[in-house]
Amino acid sequence: MKEMQVYSKILLQTCFVDIVGICMFVVSQPVYISDNGVGTTWNYGPIHFLPNPWQSIILRINNFMARVTSLNVCTLFIYRYLVVVR
């Protein structure tokens, strides 16, 4: 039963991170464009009208949330695997 309590906390964390990530994506709506091997990210969301430093800050937060989301998925998979194997 202890495994389910830990799993519910991990699942709650994943839900929270997903909700924050979705809100960040709605605000920034980044589009990646590559021209001759040089990549650029344009923001087409509501922050498109903000000055450039704010766009850059929000885009970095969005990238951070994408990385945290992918790490949460890995954590859930590894935990479930270890519970089943044990």
MOHU-V592720 format. One record per helix or strand of 2 or more residues. SS is the DSSP state (@ for helix, = for strand). FROM is the first residue (numbers start at 1). LEN is the number of residues. If there is no record, write none. Layout:
# MOHU-V592720
SS;FROM;LEN
SS;FROM;LEN
This chain:
# MOHU-V592720
@;2;27
=;30;6
=;38;6
@;46;4
@;52;34
